[in-house]
Amino acid sequence: MLFRVGHDVRYEIIVDAPNAKEAEKIAEDFPYEEWVFRYTSNEDVVAMEEDPRNPNPSS
């Protein structure tokens, strides 16, 4: 049986800036590998086809 598994990763960094626009500019210069916080914010598993041995596993 095939499954598509995906997860969204959220990256966060804290920067000192005079305003939000400047904070965005500063953050753009940092590669994601250097960002301080990262965690999975959403994960999903979707069946791509039915299992021929058990096409309706909920019953």
N, CA, C, O and CB atoms as a CASP TS submission, in Angstrom:
PFRMAT TS
TARGET T0000
AUTHOR 0000-0000-0000
METHOD Language model
MODEL 1
PARENT N/A
ATOM      1  N   MET     1       0.834  -1.171   0.000  1.00  0.00           N
ATOM      2  CA  MET     1       0.000   0.000   0.000  1.00  0.00           C
ATOM      3  C   MET     1       0.886   1.244   0.000  1.00  0.00           C
ATOM      4  O   MET     1       1.899   1.281   0.698  1.00  0.00           O
ATOM      5  CB  MET     1      -0.953  -0.007   1.209  1.00  0.00           C
ATOM      6  N   LEU     2       0.526   2.226  -0.750  1.00  0.00           N
ATOM      7  CA  LEU     2       1.316   3.452  -0.844  1.00  0.00           C
ATOM      8  C   LEU     2       0.698   4.552   0.011  1.00  0.00           C
ATOM      9  O   LEU     2      -0.521   4.727   0.041  1.00  0.00           O
ATOM     10  CB  LEU     2       1.427   3.914  -2.308  1.00  0.00           C
ATOM     11  N   PHE     3       1.556   5.286   0.700  1.00  0.00           N
ATOM     12  CA  PHE     3       1.129   6.431   1.496  1.00  0.00           C
ATOM     13  C   PHE     3       1.966   7.636   1.107  1.00  0.00           C
ATOM     14  O   PHE     3       3.162   7.514   0.839  1.00  0.00           O
ATOM     15  CB  PHE     3       1.252   6.138   3.018  1.00  0.00           C
ATOM     16  N   ARG     4       1.340   8.787   1.079  1.00  0.00           N
ATOM     17  CA  ARG     4       2.065  10.042   0.930  1.00  0.00           C
ATOM     18  C   ARG     4       2.168  10.655   2.322  1.00  0.00           C
ATOM     19  O   ARG     4       1.151  10.944   2.953  1.00  0.00           O
ATOM     20  CB  ARG     4       1.351  11.021  -0.090  1.00  0.00           C
ATOM     21  N   VAL     5       3.385  10.850   2.794  1.00  0.00           N
ATOM     22  CA  VAL     5       3.613  11.413   4.125  1.00  0.00           C
ATOM     23  C   VAL     5       4.265  12.778   3.944  1.00  0.00           C
ATOM     24  O   VAL     5       5.255  12.907   3.223  1.00  0.00           O
ATOM     25  CB  VAL     5       4.507  10.465   5.011  1.00  0.00           C
ATOM     26  N   GLY     6       3.717  13.782   4.591  1.00  0.00           N
ATOM     27  CA  GLY     6       4.290  15.111   4.487  1.00  0.00           C
ATOM     28  C   GLY     6       4.288  15.811   5.834  1.00  0.00           C
ATOM     29  O   GLY     6       3.464  15.507   6.696  1.00  0.00           O
ATOM     30  N   HIS     7       5.188  16.727   6.011  1.00  0.00           N
ATOM     31  CA  HIS     7       5.155  17.548   7.212  1.00  0.00           C
ATOM     32  C   HIS     7       5.657  18.945   6.880  1.00  0.00           C
ATOM     33  O   HIS     7       6.557  19.134   6.061  1.00  0.00           O
ATOM     34  CB  HIS     7       6.001  16.915   8.341  1.00  0.00           C
ATOM     35  N   ASP     8       5.050  19.901   7.537  1.00  0.00           N
ATOM     36  CA  ASP     8       5.434  21.298   7.385  1.00  0.00           C
ATOM     37  C   ASP     8       6.355  21.649   8.539  1.00  0.00           C
ATOM     38  O   ASP     8       6.046  21.372   9.698  1.00  0.00           O
ATOM     39  CB  ASP     8       4.184  22.241   7.345  1.00  0.00           C
ATOM     40  N   VAL     9       7.473  22.252   8.222  1.00  0.00           N
ATOM     41  CA  VAL     9       8.419  22.654   9.255  1.00  0.00           C
ATOM     42  C   VAL     9       8.372  24.164   9.386  1.00  0.00           C
ATOM     43  O   VAL     9       8.453  24.891   8.396  1.00  0.00           O
ATOM     44  CB  VAL     9       9.860  22.167   8.927  1.00  0.00           C
ATOM     45  N   ARG    10       8.242  24.617  10.598  1.00  0.00           N
ATOM     46  CA  ARG    10       8.222  26.056  10.868  1.00  0.00           C
ATOM     47  C   ARG    10       9.600  26.450  11.383  1.00  0.00           C
ATOM     48  O   ARG    10      10.125  25.830  12.308  1.00  0.00           O
ATOM     49  CB  ARG    10       7.097  26.438  11.902  1.00  0.00           C
ATOM     50  N   TYR    11      10.175  27.473  10.788  1.00  0.00           N
ATOM     51  CA  TYR    11      11.460  28.002  11.215  1.00  0.00           C
ATOM     52  C   TYR    11      11.229  29.346  11.890  1.00  0.00           C
ATOM     53  O   TYR    11      10.438  30.161  11.415  1.00  0.00           O
ATOM     54  CB  TYR    11      12.441  28.138  10.014  1.00  0.00           C
ATOM     55  N   GLU    12      11.916  29.570  12.988  1.00  0.00           N
ATOM     56  CA  GLU    12      11.797  30.855  13.685  1.00  0.00           C
ATOM     57  C   GLU    12      13.176  31.344  14.103  1.00  0.00           C
ATOM     58  O   GLU    12      14.064  30.557  14.432  1.00  0.00           O
ATOM     59  CB  GLU    12      10.870  30.731  14.922  1.00  0.00           C
ATOM     60  N   ILE    13      13.328  32.632  14.082  1.00  0.00           N
ATOM     61  CA  ILE    13      14.550  33.267  14.554  1.00  0.00           C
ATOM     62  C   ILE    13      14.149  34.579  15.224  1.00  0.00           C
ATOM     63  O   ILE    13      13.180  35.221  14.817  1.00  0.00           O
ATOM     64  CB  ILE    13      15.576  33.506  13.378  1.00  0.00           C
ATOM     65  N   ILE    14      14.876  34.960  16.220  1.00  0.00           N
ATOM     66  CA  ILE    14      14.614  36.232  16.905  1.00  0.00           C
ATOM     67  C   ILE    14      15.683  37.217  16.460  1.00  0.00           C
ATOM     68  O   ILE    14      16.878  36.942  16.576  1.00  0.00           O
ATOM     69  CB  ILE    14      14.611  36.063  18.479  1.00  0.00           C
ATOM     70  N   VAL    15      15.251  38.366  15.948  1.00  0.00           N
ATOM     71  CA  VAL    15      16.182  39.396  15.490  1.00  0.00           C
ATOM     72  C   VAL    15      15.845  40.719  16.175  1.00  0.00           C
ATOM     73  O   VAL    15      14.696  40.993  16.520  1.00  0.00           O
ATOM     74  CB  VAL    15      16.128  39.548  13.940  1.00  0.00           C
ATOM     75  N   ASP    16      16.869  41.515  16.356  1.00  0.00           N
ATOM     76  CA  ASP    16      16.695  42.844  16.939  1.00  0.00           C
ATOM     77  C   ASP    16      16.617  43.831  15.773  1.00  0.00           C
ATOM     78  O   ASP    16      17.577  43.967  15.016  1.00  0.00           O
ATOM     79  CB  ASP    16      17.876  43.210  17.939  1.00  0.00           C
ATOM     80  N   ALA    17      15.489  44.516  15.623  1.00  0.00           N
ATOM     81  CA  ALA    17      15.289  45.438  14.512  1.00  0.00           C
ATOM     82  C   ALA    17      14.376  46.577  14.950  1.00  0.00           C
ATOM     83  O   ALA    17      13.587  46.412  15.880  1.00  0.00           O
ATOM     84  CB  ALA    17      14.697  44.703  13.287  1.00  0.00           C
ATOM     85  N   PRO    18      14.472  47.721  14.297  1.00  0.00           N
ATOM     86  CA  PRO    18      13.636  48.865  14.668  1.00  0.00           C
ATOM     87  C   PRO    18      12.164  48.719  14.261  1.00  0.00           C
ATOM     88  O   PRO    18      11.291  49.364  14.843  1.00  0.00           O
ATOM     89  CB  PRO    18      14.197  50.111  14.046  1.00  0.00           C
ATOM     90  N   ASN    19      11.890  47.867  13.257  1.00  0.00           N
ATOM     91  CA  ASN    19      10.506  47.672  12.823  1.00  0.00           C
ATOM     92  C   ASN    19      10.377  46.324  12.114  1.00  0.00           C
ATOM     93  O   ASN    19      11.372  45.641  11.872  1.00  0.00           O
ATOM     94  CB  ASN    19      10.049  48.831  11.887  1.00  0.00           C
ATOM     95  N   ALA    20       9.140  45.952  11.784  1.00  0.00           N
ATOM     96  CA  ALA    20       8.871  44.643  11.182  1.00  0.00           C
ATOM     97  C   ALA    20       9.523  44.501   9.806  1.00  0.00           C
ATOM     98  O   ALA    20      10.022  43.429   9.464  1.00  0.00           O
ATOM     99  CB  ALA    20       7.366  44.420  11.065  1.00  0.00           C
ATOM    100  N   LYS    21       9.519  45.564   9.028  1.00  0.00           N
ATOM    101  CA  LYS    21      10.115  45.496   7.688  1.00  0.00           C
ATOM    102  C   LYS    21      11.609  45.214   7.763  1.00  0.00           C
ATOM    103  O   LYS    21      12.134  44.401   7.002  1.00  0.00           O
ATOM    104  CB  LYS    21       9.869  46.802   6.926  1.00  0.00           C
ATOM    105  N   GLU    22      12.285  45.882   8.675  1.00  0.00           N
ATOM    106  CA  GLU    22      13.719  45.646   8.862  1.00  0.00           C
ATOM    107  C   GLU    22      13.975  44.236   9.409  1.00  0.00           C
ATOM    108  O   GLU    22      14.957  43.590   9.043  1.00  0.00           O
ATOM    109  CB  GLU    22      14.317  46.704   9.816  1.00  0.00           C
ATOM    110  N   ALA    23      13.094  43.774  10.274  1.00  0.00           N
ATOM    111  CA  ALA    23      13.241  42.414  10.819  1.00  0.00           C
ATOM    112  C   ALA    23      13.166  41.390   9.689  1.00  0.00           C
ATOM    113  O   ALA    23      13.938  40.431   9.676  1.00  0.00           O
ATOM    114  CB  ALA    23      12.145  42.122  11.886  1.00  0.00           C
ATOM    115  N   GLU    24      12.249  41.579   8.742  1.00  0.00           N
ATOM    116  CA  GLU    24      12.143  40.671   7.596  1.00  0.00           C
ATOM    117  C   GLU    24      13.415  40.704   6.760  1.00  0.00           C
ATOM    118  O   GLU    24      13.895  39.659   6.320  1.00  0.00           O
ATOM    119  CB  GLU    24      10.931  41.040   6.726  1.00  0.00           C
ATOM    120  N   LYS    25      13.963  41.891   6.537  1.00  0.00           N
ATOM    121  CA  LYS    25      15.195  42.005   5.756  1.00  0.00           C
ATOM    122  C   LYS    25      16.349  41.272   6.436  1.00  0.00           C
ATOM    123  O   LYS    25      17.113  40.558   5.786  1.00  0.00           O
ATOM    124  CB  LYS    25      15.560  43.480   5.547  1.00  0.00           C
ATOM    125  N   ILE    26      16.467  41.455   7.746  1.00  0.00           N
ATOM    126  CA  ILE    26      17.543  40.797   8.490  1.00  0.00           C
ATOM    127  C   ILE    26      17.381  39.283   8.427  1.00  0.00           C
ATOM    128  O   ILE    26      18.350  38.555   8.207  1.00  0.00           O
ATOM    129  CB  ILE    26      17.562  41.272   9.959  1.00  0.00           C
ATOM    130  N   ALA    27      16.159  38.819   8.619  1.00  0.00           N
ATOM    131  CA  ALA    27      15.904  37.371   8.617  1.00  0.00           C
ATOM    132  C   ALA    27      16.187  36.754   7.252  1.00  0.00           C
ATOM    133  O   ALA    27      16.638  35.611   7.181  1.00  0.00           O
ATOM    134  CB  ALA    27      14.455  37.087   9.023  1.00  0.00           C
ATOM    135  N   GLU    28      15.935  37.479   6.176  1.00  0.00           N
ATOM    136  CA  GLU    28      16.185  36.954   4.832  1.00  0.00           C
ATOM    137  C   GLU    28      17.650  36.623   4.598  1.00  0.00           C
ATOM    138  O   GLU    28      17.969  35.771   3.768  1.00  0.00           O
ATOM    139  CB  GLU    28      15.722  37.949   3.795  1.00  0.00           C
ATOM    140  N   ASP    29      18.547  37.290   5.325  1.00  0.00           N
ATOM    141  CA  ASP    29      19.978  37.065   5.140  1.00  0.00           C
ATOM    142  C   ASP    29      20.499  35.822   5.867  1.00  0.00           C
ATOM    143  O   ASP    29      21.639  35.414   5.644  1.00  0.00           O
ATOM    144  CB  ASP    29      20.738  38.272   5.612  1.00  0.00           C
ATOM    145  N   PHE    30      19.682  35.217   6.729  1.00  0.00           N
ATOM    146  CA  PHE    30      20.087  34.027   7.457  1.00  0.00           C
ATOM    147  C   PHE    30      19.616  32.773   6.722  1.00  0.00           C
ATOM    148  O   PHE    30      18.427  32.646   6.428  1.00  0.00           O
ATOM    149  CB  PHE    30      19.529  34.054   8.891  1.00  0.00           C
ATOM    150  N   PRO    31      20.534  31.839   6.417  1.00  0.00           N
ATOM    151  CA  PRO    31      20.064  30.567   5.850  1.00  0.00           C
ATOM    152  C   PRO    31      19.282  29.784   6.912  1.00  0.00           C
ATOM    153  O   PRO    31      19.549  29.913   8.106  1.00  0.00           O
ATOM    154  CB  PRO    31      21.265  29.719   5.320  1.00  0.00           C
ATOM    155  N   TYR    32      18.323  28.979   6.472  1.00  0.00           N
ATOM    156  CA  TYR    32      17.482  28.250   7.432  1.00  0.00           C
ATOM    157  C   TYR    32      18.293  27.363   8.373  1.00  0.00           C
ATOM    158  O   TYR    32      17.860  27.112   9.497  1.00  0.00           O
ATOM    159  CB  TYR    32      16.469  27.399   6.690  1.00  0.00           C
ATOM    160  N   GLU    33      19.438  26.893   7.950  1.00  0.00           N
ATOM    161  CA  GLU    33      20.263  26.052   8.829  1.00  0.00           C
ATOM    162  C   GLU    33      20.723  26.810  10.076  1.00  0.00           C
ATOM    163  O   GLU    33      21.066  26.190  11.083  1.00  0.00           O
ATOM    164  CB  GLU    33      21.483  25.529   8.065  1.00  0.00           C
ATOM    165  N   GLU    34      20.732  28.127  10.018  1.00  0.00           N
ATOM    166  CA  GLU    34      21.180  28.935  11.145  1.00  0.00           C
ATOM    167  C   GLU    34      20.034  29.456  12.011  1.00  0.00           C
ATOM    168  O   GLU    34      20.270  30.084  13.043  1.00  0.00           O
ATOM    169  CB  GLU    34      21.989  30.090  10.643  1.00  0.00           C
ATOM    170  N   TRP    35      18.802  29.199  11.594  1.00  0.00           N
ATOM    171  CA  TRP    35      17.676  29.661  12.397  1.00  0.00           C
ATOM    172  C   TRP    35      17.621  28.852  13.681  1.00  0.00           C
ATOM    173  O   TRP    35      17.936  27.662  13.677  1.00  0.00           O
ATOM    174  CB  TRP    35      16.342  29.545  11.613  1.00  0.00           C
ATOM    175  N   VAL    36      17.226  29.480  14.775  1.00  0.00           N
ATOM    176  CA  VAL    36      17.321  28.880  16.099  1.00  0.00           C
ATOM    177  C   VAL    36      16.241  27.842  16.366  1.00  0.00           C
ATOM    178  O   VAL    36      16.535  26.780  16.914  1.00  0.00           O
ATOM    179  CB  VAL    36      17.252  29.949  17.141  1.00  0.00           C
ATOM    180  N   PHE    37      15.014  28.120  15.996  1.00  0.00           N
ATOM    181  CA  PHE    37      13.901  27.239  16.325  1.00  0.00           C
ATOM    182  C   PHE    37      13.333  26.611  15.053  1.00  0.00           C
ATOM    183  O   PHE    37      13.097  27.300  14.061  1.00  0.00           O
ATOM    184  CB  PHE    37      12.803  28.012  17.083  1.00  0.00           C
ATOM    185  N   ARG    38      13.118  25.313  15.095  1.00  0.00           N
ATOM    186  CA  ARG    38      12.425  24.642  13.997  1.00  0.00           C
ATOM    187  C   ARG    38      11.681  23.444  14.579  1.00  0.00           C
ATOM    188  O   ARG    38      12.207  22.706  15.412  1.00  0.00           O
ATOM    189  CB  ARG    38      13.428  24.197  12.866  1.00  0.00           C
ATOM    190  N   TYR    39      10.483  23.278  14.132  1.00  0.00           N
ATOM    191  CA  TYR    39       9.664  22.169  14.604  1.00  0.00           C
ATOM    192  C   TYR    39       8.589  21.870  13.571  1.00  0.00           C
ATOM    193  O   TYR    39       8.231  22.719  12.755  1.00  0.00           O
ATOM    194  CB  TYR    39       9.030  22.489  15.984  1.00  0.00           C
ATOM    195  N   THR    40       8.089  20.659  13.626  1.00  0.00           N
ATOM    196  CA  THR    40       7.024  20.264  12.721  1.00  0.00           C
ATOM    197  C   THR    40       5.729  20.886  13.195  1.00  0.00           C
ATOM    198  O   THR    40       5.309  20.674  14.332  1.00  0.00           O
ATOM    199  CB  THR    40       6.900  18.725  12.635  1.00  0.00           C
ATOM    200  N   SER    41       5.097  21.651  12.326  1.00  0.00           N
ATOM    201  CA  SER    41       3.850  22.310  12.709  1.00  0.00           C
ATOM    202  C   SER    41       2.624  21.550  12.230  1.00  0.00           C
ATOM    203  O   SER    41       1.522  21.747  12.742  1.00  0.00           O
ATOM    204  CB  SER    41       3.820  23.718  12.163  1.00  0.00           C
ATOM    205  N   ASN    42       2.821  20.678  11.241  1.00  0.00           N
ATOM    206  CA  ASN    42       1.696  19.915  10.708  1.00  0.00           C
ATOM    207  C   ASN    42       2.248  18.667  10.045  1.00  0.00           C
ATOM    208  O   ASN    42       3.276  18.722   9.370  1.00  0.00           O
ATOM    209  CB  ASN    42       0.851  20.763   9.699  1.00  0.00           C
ATOM    210  N   GLU    43       1.576  17.550  10.231  1.00  0.00           N
ATOM    211  CA  GLU    43       1.988  16.321   9.569  1.00  0.00           C
ATOM    212  C   GLU    43       0.756  15.605   9.072  1.00  0.00           C
ATOM    213  O   GLU    43      -0.263  15.559   9.762  1.00  0.00           O
ATOM    214  CB  GLU    43       2.809  15.415  10.517  1.00  0.00           C
ATOM    215  N   ASP    44       0.840  15.048   7.886  1.00  0.00           N
ATOM    216  CA  ASP    44      -0.290  14.300   7.357  1.00  0.00           C
ATOM    217  C   ASP    44       0.190  13.031   6.679  1.00  0.00           C
ATOM    218  O   ASP    44       1.287  12.973   6.123  1.00  0.00           O
ATOM    219  CB  ASP    44      -1.096  15.155   6.379  1.00  0.00           C
ATOM    220  N   VAL    45      -0.657  12.022   6.739  1.00  0.00           N
ATOM    221  CA  VAL    45      -0.416  10.748   6.072  1.00  0.00           C
ATOM    222  C   VAL    45      -1.677  10.442   5.273  1.00  0.00           C
ATOM    223  O   VAL    45      -2.767  10.339   5.837  1.00  0.00           O
ATOM    224  CB  VAL    45      -0.071   9.588   7.105  1.00  0.00           C
ATOM    225  N   VAL    46      -1.528  10.300   3.975  1.00  0.00           N
ATOM    226  CA  VAL    46      -2.671  10.080   3.103  1.00  0.00           C
ATOM    227  C   VAL    46      -2.458   8.796   2.315  1.00  0.00           C
ATOM    228  O   VAL    46      -1.439   8.633   1.643  1.00  0.00           O
ATOM    229  CB  VAL    46      -2.884  11.283   2.151  1.00  0.00           C
ATOM    230  N   ALA    47      -3.421   7.888   2.400  1.00  0.00           N
ATOM    231  CA  ALA    47      -3.343   6.662   1.610  1.00  0.00           C
ATOM    232  C   ALA    47      -3.533   7.005   0.141  1.00  0.00           C
ATOM    233  O   ALA    47      -4.455   7.736  -0.218  1.00  0.00           O
ATOM    234  CB  ALA    47      -4.405   5.628   2.076  1.00  0.00           C
ATOM    235  N   MET    48      -2.668   6.482  -0.697  1.00  0.00           N
ATOM    236  CA  MET    48      -2.740   6.759  -2.129  1.00  0.00           C
ATOM    237  C   MET    48      -3.582   5.716  -2.866  1.00  0.00           C
ATOM    238  O   MET    48      -4.021   5.951  -3.992  1.00  0.00           O
ATOM    239  CB  MET    48      -1.336   6.808  -2.723  1.00  0.00           C
ATOM    240  N   GLU    49      -3.800   4.586  -2.240  1.00  0.00           N
ATOM    241  CA  GLU    49      -4.606   3.536  -2.852  1.00  0.00           C
ATOM    242  C   GLU    49      -5.150   2.655  -1.737  1.00  0.00           C
ATOM    243  O   GLU    49      -4.630   2.679  -0.622  1.00  0.00           O
ATOM    244  CB  GLU    49      -3.773   2.697  -3.883  1.00  0.00           C
ATOM    245  N   GLU    50      -6.175   1.890  -2.019  1.00  0.00           N
ATOM    246  CA  GLU    50      -6.733   0.987  -1.013  1.00  0.00           C
ATOM    247  C   GLU    50      -5.874  -0.252  -0.888  1.00  0.00           C
ATOM    248  O   GLU    50      -5.266  -0.703  -1.859  1.00  0.00           O
ATOM    249  CB  GLU    50      -8.176   0.598  -1.365  1.00  0.00           C
ATOM    250  N   ASP    51      -5.829  -0.789   0.300  1.00  0.00           N
ATOM    251  CA  ASP    51      -5.119  -2.036   0.541  1.00  0.00           C
ATOM    252  C   ASP    51      -5.970  -3.169  -0.030  1.00  0.00           C
ATOM    253  O   ASP    51      -7.096  -3.370   0.425  1.00  0.00           O
ATOM    254  CB  ASP    51      -4.830  -2.249   2.073  1.00  0.00           C
ATOM    255  N   PRO    52      -5.467  -3.910  -1.010  1.00  0.00           N
ATOM    256  CA  PRO    52      -6.281  -4.968  -1.605  1.00  0.00           C
ATOM    257  C   PRO    52      -6.645  -6.078  -0.628  1.00  0.00           C
ATOM    258  O   PRO    52      -7.622  -6.796  -0.840  1.00  0.00           O
ATOM    259  CB  PRO    52      -5.560  -5.557  -2.773  1.00  0.00           C
ATOM    260  N   ARG    53      -5.866  -6.225   0.441  1.00  0.00           N
ATOM    261  CA  ARG    53      -6.168  -7.252   1.434  1.00  0.00           C
ATOM    262  C   ARG    53      -7.261  -6.812   2.398  1.00  0.00           C
ATOM    263  O   ARG    53      -7.969  -7.643   2.967  1.00  0.00           O
ATOM    264  CB  ARG    53      -4.918  -7.610   2.208  1.00  0.00           C
ATOM    265  N   ASN    54      -7.393  -5.503   2.577  1.00  0.00           N
ATOM    266  CA  ASN    54      -8.374  -4.971   3.521  1.00  0.00           C
ATOM    267  C   ASN    54      -8.836  -3.606   2.997  1.00  0.00           C
ATOM    268  O   ASN    54      -8.416  -2.578   3.527  1.00  0.00           O
ATOM    269  CB  ASN    54      -7.769  -4.852   4.977  1.00  0.00           C
ATOM    270  N   PRO    55      -9.681  -3.577   1.982  1.00  0.00           N
ATOM    271  CA  PRO    55     -10.047  -2.308   1.343  1.00  0.00           C
ATOM    272  C   PRO    55     -10.850  -1.359   2.229  1.00  0.00           C
ATOM    273  O   PRO    55     -10.908  -0.165   1.934  1.00  0.00           O
ATOM    274  CB  PRO    55     -10.829  -2.588   0.110  1.00  0.00           C
ATOM    275  N   ASN    56     -11.464  -1.843   3.293  1.00  0.00           N
ATOM    276  CA  ASN    56     -12.215  -0.986   4.189  1.00  0.00           C
ATOM    277  C   ASN    56     -11.812  -1.307   5.627  1.00  0.00           C
ATOM    278  O   ASN    56     -12.544  -2.000   6.335  1.00  0.00           O
ATOM    279  CB  ASN    56     -13.746  -1.164   3.980  1.00  0.00           C
ATOM    280  N   PRO    57     -10.623  -0.796   6.073  1.00  0.00           N
ATOM    281  CA  PRO    57     -10.107  -1.179   7.388  1.00  0.00           C
ATOM    282  C   PRO    57     -10.941  -0.714   8.573  1.00  0.00           C
ATOM    283  O   PRO    57     -10.753  -1.220   9.679  1.00  0.00           O
ATOM    284  CB  PRO    57      -8.741  -0.654   7.541  1.00  0.00           C
ATOM    285  N   SER    58     -11.850   0.227   8.382  1.00  0.00           N
ATOM    286  CA  SER    58     -12.645   0.710   9.513  1.00  0.00           C
ATOM    287  C   SER    58     -13.784  -0.225   9.867  1.00  0.00           C
ATOM    288  O   SER    58     -14.397  -0.055  10.921  1.00  0.00           O
ATOM    289  CB  SER    58     -13.195   2.076   9.212  1.00  0.00           C
ATOM    290  N   SER    59     -14.092  -1.198   9.036  1.00  0.00           N
ATOM    291  CA  SER    59     -15.225  -2.082   9.344  1.00  0.00           C
ATOM    292  C   SER    59     -14.743  -3.396   9.921  1.00  0.00           C
ATOM    293  O   SER    59     -15.555  -4.265  10.240  1.00  0.00           O
ATOM    294  CB  SER    59     -16.067  -2.342   8.090  1.00  0.00           C
TER
END
